[in-house]
């Protein structure tokens, strides 16, 4: 079992965040509309794969081919 973690939008992700996700998270933050002040990321693991989700409920970053998925899209 892997434990997740949380960190603030714009802050350096904790060491437990996989290196492959870091540039995708940074790109998501750069493209985020409305600013991320007061927002936080949550890293969870689903079947051994990392998922970073912003607490806006719409921004998810995975190690899948697509960098960011909108909550309106089918998972």
C-alpha positions as CSV (number, residue, x, y, z in Angstrom):
1,X,0.0,0.0,0.0
2,X,1.2,3.5,-0.9
3,X,0.2,6.6,1.1
4,X,-0.8,9.8,-0.6
5,X,0.1,13.3,0.4
6,X,-1.1,16.9,0.0
7,X,0.7,20.1,-0.8
8,X,-0.1,23.7,-1.7
9,X,-0.7,24.9,-5.3
10,X,2.6,26.5,-6.5
11,X,4.7,24.8,-3.9
12,X,7.4,22.2,-4.6
13,X,5.8,18.8,-4.6
14,X,6.9,16.5,-1.8
15,X,9.5,13.8,-2.5
16,X,6.9,11.1,-2.7
17,X,5.4,12.7,-5.8
18,X,6.8,10.7,-8.8
19,X,9.3,12.6,-11.0
20,X,7.2,11.8,-14.1
21,X,4.3,13.8,-12.6
22,X,6.2,16.9,-11.6
23,X,6.5,18.6,-15.1
24,X,2.8,17.8,-15.7
25,X,1.8,19.3,-12.4
26,X,3.8,22.4,-13.2
27,X,2.2,22.7,-16.6
28,X,-1.2,22.4,-15.1
29,X,-0.5,25.1,-12.6
30,X,0.8,27.4,-15.4
31,X,-2.3,26.9,-17.4
32,X,-4.7,27.1,-14.5
33,X,-7.3,29.9,-15.0
34,X,-8.1,32.1,-12.0
35,X,-5.0,31.5,-9.9
36,X,-4.5,28.8,-7.5
37,X,-4.2,30.7,-4.2
38,X,-5.6,28.6,-1.4
39,X,-5.8,25.5,-3.5
40,X,-4.1,22.2,-2.7
41,X,-3.0,19.1,-4.6
42,X,-3.7,15.6,-3.3
43,X,-1.7,12.6,-4.5
44,X,-3.4,9.2,-4.4
45,X,-2.7,5.8,-5.8
46,X,-5.2,3.8,-7.9
47,X,-4.1,0.3,-8.7
48,X,-0.5,1.3,-8.2
49,X,-0.7,4.4,-10.5
50,X,-0.3,7.9,-9.2
51,X,-3.1,10.5,-9.5
52,X,-2.6,14.1,-8.5
53,X,-5.9,16.0,-8.1
54,X,-6.3,19.7,-7.4
55,X,-9.1,20.4,-4.9
56,X,-11.1,22.3,-7.5
57,X,-12.3,18.8,-8.5
58,X,-11.7,19.4,-12.1
59,X,-7.9,19.1,-12.5
60,X,-6.3,15.7,-12.4
61,X,-2.7,14.8,-13.5
62,X,-1.8,11.1,-14.1
63,X,1.0,9.1,-15.5
64,X,-1.3,8.3,-18.5
65,X,-0.8,9.6,-22.0
66,X,-3.0,12.6,-21.5
67,X,-1.5,15.1,-19.0
68,X,-4.6,16.6,-17.5
69,X,-8.2,15.4,-17.5
70,X,-11.2,17.5,-16.8
71,X,-13.8,16.1,-14.4
72,X,-16.4,16.5,-17.1
73,X,-14.6,13.9,-19.2
74,X,-15.2,10.2,-18.7
75,X,-12.6,8.4,-16.6
